[in-house]
Amino acid sequence: MNAMTQTELHTLSNSHLDALEEETIFILREVAAAFERPTLLFSGGKDSLVLLKCAEKAFGAGRIPYPLLMIDTGHNFQEVTDFRDSRAEELGAKLIVRSVEDSMKKGTVRLAHPGESRNVHQSVTLLEAIEEFGFDALIGGARRDEEKARAKERIFSHRDNFGQWQPKAQRPELWTLFNHKLQPGEHFRVFPISNWTELDVWQYIAREKIALPSIYYTHQREVVDRRGLLVPVTALTPPKEGETVVVRDVRFRTVGDITCTCPVESTAATPEQIVIETLAADVSERGATRMDDKTSEASMEKRKKDGYF
């Protein structure tokens, strides 16, 4: 089976990546031309790194015409935030970081209890950053294959003056014609890689030799099995009574707040090996790794209506 899969990898075409890259570059340039104060949401994760690579191709290193924005929960993986900072510095891009902890100090975010995940509260900090800098377009790395609510979203997704998404009042996008019109206080979320899949992303990473944070590749980590997810054992996510801590070979398919992001068991150490694993995957990366998306069928849609990414 492994030999057959290796053969499939060698014969797997990536010619479609040219069309996806061309579309993404077109959208990135469209944003630069149509909006006064755009920004690119940059977490240091694989999707935002793919976006950044396309932006580099669209404008050139050191010439990306909008700043990078990171909303930090304060509970992010250190490997990812370190990589975020080094990549932004390498490209000569302006990096703006706003923290949920700052919102907590101002009283605009209040946790129900100290151990509550801060992930959902990023919406408040994000809306505060939009108001602070007057951003009228925020470029994000969300893809339609990730989750049901994201599958509903347009590439140019309108947000009202409360920062909210109205899924039943979206603008048509026929023939790649985008409606950029805004009223005062409104803004757009723009998703240039909407039409990419997780497999496309990994094929592109392999083709372009895009460097990623180390936790995307196999490493040994202490985990506990909780509701079918491998929860990493950290100071923020300690084992519960009766749970058994084991050491597994794991990697992260997506990265986010430590309190709600789980790895998957894997020995894949290269993008090519991850392509093979992705070909066999039957659960989306968020479905397989995000605890916050398992609270209800509509959990992501509700958060997006409230201003989430």
LUMMI-24072 format. One record per residue (C-alpha): residue number from 1; residue in three letters; x, y, z. Coordinates in Angstrom, 1 decimal. Example, Ala and Ser with C-alpha at 12.3 -4.5 7.8 and 13.67 -1.06 7.14 Angstrom:
[1, "ala", [12.3, -4.5, 7.8]]
[2, "ser", [13.7, -1.1, 7.1]]
***
This chain:
[1, "met", [0.0, 0.0, 0.0]]
[2, "asn", [2.8, 2.4, 0.9]]
[3, "ala", [4.6, 1.7, -2.4]]
[4, "met", [1.4, 2.3, -4.3]]
[5, "thr", [0.9, 5.6, -2.5]]
[6, "gln", [4.4, 6.7, -3.3]]
[7, "thr", [3.7, 5.9, -7.0]]
[8, "glu", [0.5, 8.0, -6.8]]
[9, "leu", [2.5, 10.9, -5.4]]
[10, "his", [5.0, 10.8, -8.3]]
[11, "thr", [2.1, 10.8, -10.8]]
[12, "leu", [0.0, 13.4, -9.0]]
[13, "ser", [-0.4, 16.5, -11.1]]
[14, "asn", [0.1, 19.9, -9.6]]
[15, "ser", [-0.5, 21.9, -12.8]]
[16, "his", [-3.8, 23.2, -11.4]]
[17, "leu", [-1.7, 25.1, -8.8]]
[18, "asp", [-0.8, 27.7, -11.5]]
[19, "ala", [-4.4, 28.6, -11.9]]
[20, "leu", [-5.0, 28.8, -8.2]]
[21, "glu", [-1.9, 30.9, -7.7]]
[22, "glu", [-2.9, 33.2, -10.6]]
[23, "glu", [-6.4, 33.7, -9.0]]
[24, "thr", [-4.9, 34.5, -5.6]]
[25, "ile", [-2.4, 37.0, -7.0]]
[26, "phe", [-5.2, 38.7, -8.9]]
[27, "ile", [-7.3, 39.0, -5.8]]
[28, "leu", [-4.4, 40.3, -3.7]]
[29, "arg", [-3.7, 43.0, -6.3]]
[30, "glu", [-7.4, 43.8, -6.5]]
[31, "val", [-7.5, 44.5, -2.8]]
[32, "ala", [-4.5, 46.8, -3.1]]
[33, "ala", [-6.2, 48.7, -5.9]]
[34, "ala", [-9.7, 48.9, -4.5]]
[35, "phe", [-9.2, 49.7, -0.8]]
[36, "glu", [-7.6, 52.5, 1.1]]
[37, "arg", [-6.4, 50.6, 4.3]]
[38, "pro", [-6.2, 46.9, 3.7]]
[39, "thr", [-4.3, 44.4, 5.9]]
[40, "leu", [-3.3, 40.8, 5.6]]
[41, "leu", [-4.1, 38.6, 8.6]]
[42, "phe", [-0.9, 36.7, 9.4]]
[43, "ser", [-0.7, 34.1, 12.1]]
[44, "gly", [2.4, 32.3, 11.0]]
[45, "gly", [0.3, 29.3, 10.1]]
[46, "lys", [0.5, 27.4, 6.8]]
[47, "asp", [-2.4, 29.1, 5.0]]
[48, "ser", [-1.2, 32.6, 5.9]]
[49, "leu", [2.3, 31.6, 4.8]]
[50, "val", [0.9, 30.5, 1.4]]
[51, "leu", [-0.9, 33.8, 1.2]]
[52, "leu", [2.3, 35.7, 2.0]]
[53, "lys", [4.2, 33.7, -0.6]]
[54, "cys", [1.6, 34.7, -3.2]]
[55, "ala", [1.8, 38.4, -2.0]]
[56, "glu", [5.5, 38.3, -2.4]]
[57, "lys", [5.0, 37.1, -6.0]]
[58, "ala", [2.3, 39.7, -6.6]]
[59, "phe", [4.3, 42.7, -5.3]]
[60, "gly", [7.9, 41.6, -4.6]]
[61, "ala", [9.8, 41.1, -1.4]]
[62, "gly", [9.8, 44.3, 0.7]]
[63, "arg", [7.0, 45.8, -1.4]]
[64, "ile", [3.8, 44.3, 0.0]]
[65, "pro", [1.5, 47.3, 0.1]]
[66, "tyr", [-0.3, 46.5, 3.3]]
[67, "pro", [0.7, 45.6, 6.8]]
[68, "leu", [0.4, 42.2, 8.4]]
[69, "leu", [-2.0, 41.9, 11.4]]
[70, "met", [-1.9, 39.2, 14.1]]
[71, "ile", [-4.6, 38.8, 16.8]]
[72, "asp", [-2.7, 37.0, 19.6]]
[73, "thr", [-4.6, 35.2, 22.3]]
[74, "gly", [-1.5, 35.0, 24.5]]
[75, "his", [-1.9, 31.2, 24.3]]
[76, "asn", [-0.3, 30.6, 20.9]]
[77, "phe", [2.4, 28.0, 20.3]]
[78, "gln", [5.8, 29.7, 20.7]]
[79, "glu", [7.2, 27.9, 17.6]]
[80, "val", [4.5, 29.7, 15.6]]
[81, "thr", [4.8, 33.2, 17.0]]
[82, "asp", [8.6, 33.0, 16.7]]
[83, "phe", [8.3, 32.0, 13.1]]
[84, "arg", [5.7, 34.7, 12.4]]
[85, "asp", [8.1, 37.4, 13.6]]
[86, "ser", [11.1, 36.1, 11.7]]
[87, "arg", [9.2, 35.7, 8.4]]
[88, "ala", [7.7, 39.2, 8.7]]
[89, "glu", [11.2, 40.6, 9.3]]
[90, "glu", [12.7, 38.6, 6.5]]
[91, "leu", [10.2, 40.1, 4.0]]
[92, "gly", [10.5, 43.6, 5.4]]
[93, "ala", [6.8, 43.7, 6.1]]
[94, "lys", [5.2, 45.8, 8.8]]
[95, "leu", [3.7, 43.5, 11.5]]
[96, "ile", [1.0, 44.7, 13.8]]
[97, "val", [0.2, 42.5, 16.8]]
[98, "arg", [-2.9, 43.1, 19.0]]
[99, "ser", [-3.6, 40.8, 22.0]]
[100, "val", [-6.7, 39.5, 23.7]]
[101, "glu", [-4.9, 40.2, 26.9]]
[102, "asp", [-5.1, 43.9, 26.1]]
[103, "ser", [-8.8, 43.6, 25.6]]
[104, "met", [-9.1, 41.8, 28.9]]
[105, "lys", [-7.2, 44.7, 30.6]]
[106, "lys", [-9.7, 47.2, 29.1]]
[107, "gly", [-12.6, 45.2, 30.2]]
[108, "thr", [-14.0, 44.5, 26.7]]
[109, "val", [-13.2, 40.8, 27.1]]
[110, "arg", [-14.3, 39.0, 30.3]]
[111, "leu", [-13.6, 35.3, 30.7]]
[112, "ala", [-16.2, 33.1, 32.3]]
[113, "his", [-13.4, 31.4, 34.2]]
[114, "pro", [-9.6, 31.5, 34.1]]
[115, "gly", [-9.4, 28.3, 32.1]]
[116, "glu", [-11.8, 29.4, 29.3]]
[117, "ser", [-10.4, 29.3, 25.8]]
[118, "arg", [-9.6, 32.8, 24.5]]
[119, "asn", [-10.0, 31.8, 20.9]]
[120, "val", [-13.6, 33.0, 20.5]]
[121, "his", [-12.7, 36.3, 22.1]]
[122, "gln", [-10.3, 37.2, 19.3]]
[123, "ser", [-13.4, 38.6, 17.5]]
[124, "val", [-13.5, 41.5, 20.1]]
[125, "thr", [-9.8, 42.3, 19.7]]
[126, "leu", [-10.0, 42.0, 15.9]]
[127, "leu", [-12.9, 44.5, 15.8]]
[128, "glu", [-11.0, 46.9, 18.1]]
[129, "ala", [-7.9, 46.7, 15.8]]
[130, "ile", [-10.2, 47.4, 12.8]]
[131, "glu", [-11.5, 50.5, 14.5]]
[132, "glu", [-8.0, 51.6, 15.7]]
[133, "phe", [-6.4, 51.5, 12.3]]
[134, "gly", [-9.5, 52.1, 10.1]]
[135, "phe", [-9.0, 48.9, 8.1]]
[136, "asp", [-11.5, 48.6, 5.3]]
[137, "ala", [-10.3, 45.1, 4.0]]
[138, "leu", [-8.8, 42.2, 5.9]]
[139, "ile", [-7.2, 39.5, 3.8]]
[140, "gly", [-7.5, 36.0, 5.4]]
[141, "gly", [-6.4, 32.5, 4.7]]
[142, "ala", [-9.7, 30.7, 5.2]]
[143, "arg", [-10.7, 28.1, 2.7]]
[144, "arg", [-14.1, 26.7, 1.8]]
[145, "asp", [-13.1, 23.0, 2.4]]
[146, "glu", [-12.3, 23.7, 6.1]]
[147, "glu", [-15.7, 24.0, 7.5]]
[148, "lys", [-19.4, 24.3, 6.6]]
[149, "ala", [-19.8, 28.0, 7.4]]
[150, "arg", [-16.6, 28.9, 5.5]]
[151, "ala", [-18.0, 27.0, 2.5]]
[152, "lys", [-20.9, 29.5, 2.4]]
[153, "glu", [-18.6, 32.5, 2.3]]
[154, "arg", [-17.9, 34.7, -0.7]]
[155, "ile", [-14.3, 35.6, -1.6]]
[156, "phe", [-15.1, 39.3, -0.9]]
[157, "ser", [-17.2, 38.9, 2.2]]
[158, "his", [-19.0, 42.0, 3.4]]
[159, "arg", [-19.2, 43.0, 7.1]]
[160, "asp", [-21.6, 45.5, 8.4]]
[161, "asn", [-20.8, 48.4, 10.7]]
[162, "phe", [-20.9, 46.1, 13.7]]
[163, "gly", [-18.4, 43.8, 12.1]]
[164, "gln", [-21.0, 41.1, 11.5]]
[165, "trp", [-21.5, 38.7, 8.6]]
[166, "gln", [-24.9, 38.2, 7.2]]
[167, "pro", [-24.9, 34.9, 5.3]]
[168, "lys", [-28.3, 35.4, 3.7]]
[169, "ala", [-27.4, 38.9, 2.4]]
[170, "gln", [-24.1, 38.2, 0.5]]
[171, "arg", [-23.2, 39.9, -2.8]]
[172, "pro", [-23.0, 37.8, -6.0]]
[173, "glu", [-19.6, 37.2, -7.5]]
[174, "leu", [-20.4, 36.3, -11.1]]
[175, "trp", [-17.5, 36.1, -13.6]]
[176, "thr", [-15.0, 37.0, -10.8]]
[177, "leu", [-16.6, 40.5, -10.6]]
[178, "phe", [-16.4, 41.8, -7.1]]
[179, "asn", [-18.5, 44.5, -5.5]]
[180, "his", [-16.2, 46.7, -3.4]]
[181, "lys", [-18.8, 49.3, -2.3]]
[182, "leu", [-18.8, 50.2, 1.4]]
[183, "gln", [-20.8, 52.4, 3.7]]
[184, "pro", [-18.9, 54.3, 6.5]]
[185, "gly", [-17.9, 51.8, 9.2]]
[186, "glu", [-18.2, 48.7, 7.1]]
[187, "his", [-15.4, 46.5, 5.9]]
[188, "phe", [-14.6, 43.4, 3.8]]
[189, "arg", [-13.0, 40.1, 4.8]]
[190, "val", [-11.2, 38.9, 1.6]]
[191, "phe", [-10.3, 35.2, 1.2]]
[192, "pro", [-8.0, 34.8, -1.8]]
[193, "ile", [-7.4, 31.0, -1.3]]
[194, "ser", [-11.1, 30.2, -0.8]]
[195, "asn", [-11.0, 27.8, -3.7]]
[196, "trp", [-7.9, 25.9, -2.5]]
[197, "thr", [-8.1, 22.6, -0.6]]
[198, "glu", [-5.8, 21.3, 2.1]]
[199, "leu", [-4.2, 19.1, -0.5]]
[200, "asp", [-3.6, 22.1, -2.8]]
[201, "val", [-1.9, 24.0, 0.1]]
[202, "trp", [0.5, 21.1, 0.8]]
[203, "gln", [1.3, 20.6, -2.9]]
[204, "tyr", [2.0, 24.3, -3.2]]
[205, "ile", [4.2, 24.3, 0.0]]
[206, "ala", [6.1, 21.3, -1.5]]
[207, "arg", [6.4, 23.0, -4.9]]
[208, "glu", [7.5, 26.4, -3.7]]
[209, "lys", [9.6, 25.0, -0.8]]
[210, "ile", [7.8, 27.2, 1.7]]
[211, "ala", [9.3, 27.0, 5.2]]
[212, "leu", [6.9, 26.3, 8.0]]
[213, "pro", [6.9, 26.2, 11.9]]
[214, "ser", [8.4, 22.9, 13.0]]
[215, "ile", [5.2, 21.7, 14.7]]
[216, "tyr", [3.6, 21.1, 11.3]]
[217, "tyr", [5.9, 18.1, 10.9]]
[218, "thr", [6.2, 15.0, 13.0]]
[219, "his", [7.6, 15.3, 16.5]]
[220, "gln", [7.1, 13.5, 19.8]]
[221, "arg", [4.6, 15.1, 22.2]]
[222, "glu", [2.8, 14.1, 25.4]]
[223, "val", [-1.0, 13.9, 24.7]]
[224, "val", [-4.2, 12.5, 26.1]]
[225, "asp", [-7.1, 11.0, 24.2]]
[226, "arg", [-10.2, 13.1, 24.9]]
[227, "arg", [-13.4, 12.7, 22.9]]
[228, "gly", [-11.5, 11.3, 20.0]]
[229, "leu", [-8.9, 14.1, 19.9]]
[230, "leu", [-5.3, 14.0, 20.9]]
[231, "val", [-5.1, 16.9, 23.4]]
[232, "pro", [-1.5, 18.2, 23.9]]
[233, "val", [-0.4, 18.1, 27.5]]
[234, "thr", [0.7, 21.7, 28.5]]
[235, "ala", [0.4, 24.0, 31.4]]
[236, "leu", [-2.8, 25.3, 29.8]]
[237, "thr", [-4.2, 21.9, 28.9]]
[238, "pro", [-3.3, 19.5, 31.8]]
[239, "pro", [-4.6, 16.0, 31.9]]
[240, "lys", [-7.9, 15.5, 33.7]]
[241, "glu", [-8.4, 13.0, 36.4]]
[242, "gly", [-8.4, 9.4, 35.1]]
[243, "glu", [-6.7, 10.4, 31.8]]
[244, "thr", [-3.6, 8.6, 30.7]]
[245, "val", [-0.7, 10.6, 29.3]]
[246, "val", [1.1, 9.0, 26.4]]
[247, "val", [3.9, 10.1, 24.1]]
[248, "arg", [3.0, 9.9, 20.4]]
[249, "asp", [4.5, 10.9, 17.1]]
[250, "val", [2.2, 13.8, 16.1]]
[251, "arg", [2.0, 16.8, 13.9]]
[252, "phe", [-0.4, 19.7, 13.7]]
[253, "arg", [-2.7, 20.1, 10.6]]
[254, "thr", [-3.7, 23.6, 11.7]]
[255, "val", [-2.4, 25.8, 14.4]]
[256, "gly", [-4.2, 28.2, 16.8]]
[257, "asp", [-4.8, 28.7, 20.5]]
[258, "ile", [-3.2, 26.0, 22.5]]
[259, "thr", [-6.4, 25.4, 24.5]]
[260, "cys", [-8.4, 24.3, 21.5]]
[261, "thr", [-5.9, 23.0, 18.9]]
[262, "cys", [-5.0, 19.3, 18.8]]
[263, "pro", [-2.4, 17.4, 16.7]]
[264, "val", [-2.9, 14.2, 14.8]]
[265, "glu", [-0.9, 11.1, 14.9]]
[266, "ser", [1.7, 11.2, 12.1]]
[267, "thr", [5.2, 10.3, 11.1]]
[268, "ala", [5.2, 12.7, 8.1]]
[269, "ala", [8.4, 14.8, 8.2]]
[270, "thr", [8.2, 16.5, 4.8]]
[271, "pro", [5.5, 18.2, 2.7]]
[272, "glu", [5.6, 15.3, 0.2]]
[273, "gln", [4.8, 12.9, 3.0]]
[274, "ile", [2.0, 15.1, 4.2]]
[275, "val", [0.6, 15.2, 0.7]]
[276, "ile", [0.4, 11.4, 0.9]]
[277, "glu", [-1.4, 11.5, 4.3]]
[278, "thr", [-3.8, 14.2, 3.0]]
[279, "leu", [-4.8, 12.1, 0.1]]
[280, "ala", [-6.1, 9.5, 2.5]]
[281, "ala", [-7.7, 11.9, 5.0]]
[282, "asp", [-11.5, 11.6, 5.3]]
[283, "val", [-12.0, 14.4, 8.0]]
[284, "ser", [-11.3, 18.1, 7.4]]
[285, "glu", [-8.3, 19.6, 9.3]]
[286, "arg", [-10.6, 21.6, 11.6]]
[287, "gly", [-12.9, 18.6, 12.2]]
[288, "ala", [-9.9, 16.5, 13.2]]
[289, "thr", [-8.1, 19.0, 15.3]]
[290, "arg", [-10.2, 21.9, 16.7]]
[291, "met", [-12.1, 21.4, 20.0]]
[292, "asp", [-14.0, 24.7, 19.6]]
[293, "asp", [-15.6, 23.5, 16.3]]
[294, "lys", [-17.1, 20.5, 18.1]]
[295, "thr", [-19.4, 22.4, 20.5]]
[296, "ser", [-22.2, 22.4, 18.0]]
[297, "glu", [-23.0, 22.1, 14.3]]
[298, "ala", [-23.4, 25.9, 14.0]]
[299, "ser", [-20.5, 27.0, 16.3]]
[300, "met", [-18.3, 28.4, 13.5]]
[301, "glu", [-21.2, 30.2, 11.8]]
[302, "lys", [-22.3, 31.8, 15.0]]
[303, "arg", [-18.7, 33.1, 15.7]]
[304, "lys", [-18.4, 34.4, 12.1]]
[305, "lys", [-21.7, 36.3, 12.5]]
[306, "asp", [-20.1, 37.9, 15.6]]
[307, "gly", [-17.0, 39.0, 13.7]]
[308, "tyr", [-14.7, 36.0, 13.8]]
[309, "phe", [-12.1, 35.4, 11.1]]
***
